[in-house]
């Protein structure tokens, strides 16, 4: 059974940093691309970042324009874990952040499994 | 970037009704479209991919159709569990993008 468990959310001041983690199980983690998708309170879904699958620890990375230069996605295939380092946080980054498994090794595909989400609140 | 527009934004219907939600892309995306269902406080769930392929375990009352720029999700006979918000997503090109959502309410 595929499971994705996010952690690391919380309350942070504007300009601060936070690192989200997503522990994956039930599939061959390295063989699939992974993404972060967020949802602001009462709003729709917004793709944030993705990383392709790979045989090593890395992969090609992709970002939405709204987070480029501030967020960094990475993966540790030895730990079956996806990360999102978020710096220079803004109030508009407040959202539930979902970890999502992509259906293939490439980033631009549909998402077949989602985690339960972790809430990030940026406020002073 | 490709923009996705869903209609209607809100749909009121009754158990047993047949309902259709439409999704339009700002440019052709071939059949690279998925549909998701989301209930309050829960993660989205994949229903349909590649415009018309039913995800394993999803009831057959859900169906998808379309190609190019016009797509639809149809629920043949609404069940109480189907009242939720539905999103379309294009994955023809980077960055992938979602529609704004359609909230399906009980009439």
Interface residues (C-beta under 8 A of the other chain):
Chain A: X44 X45 X46 X47 X62 X64 X98 X103 X107 X108 X109 X110 X111 X112 X113 X114 X115 X116 X117
Chain B: X34 X36 X38 X42 X43 X44 X45 X46 X49 X50 X55 X87 X89 X91 X92 X93 X94 X95 X96 X97 X98 X99 X100 X101
